[in-house]
Amino acid sequence: MTKSVIGAYGTWAAGLVGTRPPRLSLRRKGSGGLAAWRRRALGRMMELLAPPAMPRIPKVRVVERGEYDGVVWEKLSWRLPWGPPTEAVLLKPARARPGEALPGILGLHDHAGRKYFGWRKIAQISPQVHPHMVEHRAKSYGGLAWANQAAKRGFAVLVHDTFPFGSRRVRPSETSDFIAKDLREPVDDDLASIDAYNRWAGEHESIMAKSLFCAGTTWPGVYLREDQVALSILAARPEVDDTRLVCAGLSGGGMRTVFLAGLDPRIRCCTCVGFMTTWRDFALNVSPYHTWMTYVPLAANDLDFPEILGLRVPRPVLVQSTKQDPLYTLAGMRSAGRILRDVYRTAGVPERCRVSFYDGGHKFDGPMQDEAFAWFERWLR
């Protein structure tokens, strides 16, 4: 090693991470049977995440209904014990037959340094699209609202704002004066105010992370609980088959997929997009490019990052990465893919793990979406 993001300390940090499987890895000899290994590893990961207590499933209010471009939609709202109300949308195919039980997708929106927006990044309920979202989707999603694309293929798709995005974002006016810095609340028709808010929210991340640690929880633990509540709401819908639930997301949504699909057995199948590497790659090369929402203190001692997603074995998993993604090293992404495939091979189900690489930058474009939806359809038959 010659250079790292932590300078001369990189060699020492690399030694701490090591190259051998961590102590709770299924790839270690003597890890025991699959069920016993999962109990130990899952218990440890939940201990490290320290999520807030699972709340009661909240009452869901339907705010608005409509139809757009072959998709019937509902705008929903619910309250959690922490923070402002959650806004979400449920999308389903307009052609669905009455009484038909649809497979359900929990659509997990990305981060992208745009905390003012949540579900609007990947779902659409009218011809009007915010200018920032036009640009965002063109860059990240091939110009598509992928939740709508999934609904048109026969899925019921729920997309919710998660902590702290969209309706769940931190309002500067509710923070201490020296934190707020006289920043005015952003509004949709003032693009400069949104840009200013997103910059402020990015700077606020380190404060939020410190406060969560001091409160005895972690950022991934909080959004795991929020995503689990949303999954329960999706599962309870009368038009959804609660035995056929999947999740997917790009970037920050891929990160959320790692934790939700790895730790919640209700997820039958999943697609993690644009968020797969090793703890070693994070430590030495790419931590500056990633949010505080990623990190689980001490987890590297027990499981490598892809092995958190591997906790779901033998249930199917698709990981999609891009060869020119600037947020990771190609070596780190390839190493993570090998680790995840090794977990599935060790469990005797290698065919249930697929790792795909595409040309291009950080994205979940049309061809990648087609592969993800086909993967779901294959395993939900």
Rosetta blueprint (number, residue, H / E / L):
1 M L
2 T L
3 K L
4 S L
5 V L
6 I L
7 G L
8 A L
9 Y H
10 G H
11 T H
12 W H
13 A H
14 A H
15 G H
16 L H
17 V H
18 G L
19 T L
20 R L
21 P L
22 P L
23 R L
24 L L
25 S L
26 L L
27 R L
28 R L
29 K L
30 G L
31 S L
32 G L
33 G L
34 L H
35 A H
36 A H
37 W H
38 R H
39 R H
40 R H
41 A H
42 L H
43 G H
44 R H
45 M H
46 M H
47 E H
48 L H
49 L H
50 A L
51 P L
52 P L
53 A L
54 M L
55 P L
56 R L
57 I L
58 P L
59 K L
60 V L
61 R E
62 V E
63 V E
64 E E
65 R E
66 G E
67 E E
68 Y E
69 D L
70 G L
71 V E
72 V E
73 W E
74 E E
75 K E
76 L E
77 S E
78 W E
79 R L
80 L L
81 P L
82 W L
83 G L
84 P L
85 P L
86 T E
87 E E
88 A E
89 V E
90 L E
91 L E
92 K E
93 P E
94 A L
95 R L
96 A L
97 R L
98 P L
99 G L
100 E L
101 A L
102 L E
103 P E
104 G E
105 I E
106 L E
107 G E
108 L E
109 H L
110 D L
111 H L
112 A L
113 G L
114 R L
115 K L
116 Y L
117 F L
118 G L
119 W H
120 R H
121 K H
122 I L
123 A L
124 Q L
125 I L
126 S L
127 P L
128 Q L
129 V L
130 H L
131 P H
132 H H
133 M H
134 V H
135 E H
136 H H
137 R H
138 A H
139 K H
140 S H
141 Y L
142 G L
143 G L
144 L L
145 A L
146 W H
147 A H
148 N H
149 Q H
150 A H
151 A H
152 K H
153 R L
154 G L
155 F L
156 A E
157 V E
158 L E
159 V E
160 H E
161 D L
162 T L
163 F L
164 P L
165 F L
166 G H
167 S H
168 R H
169 R L
170 V L
171 R L
172 P H
173 S H
174 E H
175 T L
176 S L
177 D H
178 F H
179 I H
180 A H
181 K L
182 D L
183 L L
184 R L
185 E L
186 P L
187 V L
188 D L
189 D L
190 D L
191 L H
192 A H
193 S H
194 I H
195 D H
196 A H
197 Y H
198 N H
199 R H
200 W H
201 A H
202 G H
203 E H
204 H H
205 E H
206 S H
207 I H
208 M H
209 A H
210 K H
211 S H
212 L H
213 F H
214 C H
215 A L
216 G L
217 T L
218 T L
219 W H
220 P H
221 G H
222 V H
223 Y H
224 L H
225 R H
226 E H
227 D H
228 Q H
229 V H
230 A H
231 L H
232 S H
233 I H
234 L H
235 A H
236 A H
237 R L
238 P L
239 E L
240 V E
241 D E
242 D E
243 T E
244 R E
245 L E
246 V E
247 C E
248 A E
249 G E
250 L E
251 S L
252 G H
253 G H
254 G H
255 M H
256 R H
257 T H
258 V H
259 F H
260 L H
261 A H
262 G H
263 L H
264 D L
265 P L
266 R L
267 I E
268 R E
269 C E
270 C E
271 T E
272 C E
273 V E
274 G L
275 F L
276 M L
277 T L
278 T L
279 W H
280 R H
281 D H
282 F H
283 A H
284 L H
285 N H
286 V H
287 S H
288 P H
289 Y H
290 H L
291 T L
292 W H
293 M H
294 T H
295 Y L
296 V L
297 P L
298 L L
299 A H
300 A H
301 N H
302 D L
303 L L
304 D L
305 F H
306 P H
307 E H
308 I H
309 L H
310 G H
311 L H
312 R H
313 V L
314 P L
315 R L
316 P L
317 V E
318 L E
319 V E
320 Q E
321 S E
322 T E
323 K L
324 Q L
325 D L
326 P L
327 L L
328 Y L
329 T L
330 L H
331 A H
332 G H
333 M H
334 R H
335 S H
336 A H
337 G H
338 R H
339 I H
340 L H
341 R H
342 D H
343 V H
344 Y H
345 R H
346 T H
347 A L
348 G L
349 V L
350 P H
351 E H
352 R H
353 C E
354 R E
355 V E
356 S E
357 F E
358 Y E
359 D L
360 G L
361 G L
362 H L
363 K L
364 F L
365 D L
366 G H
367 P H
368 M H
369 Q H
370 D H
371 E H
372 A H
373 F H
374 A H
375 W H
376 F H
377 E H
378 R H
379 W H
380 L L
381 R L
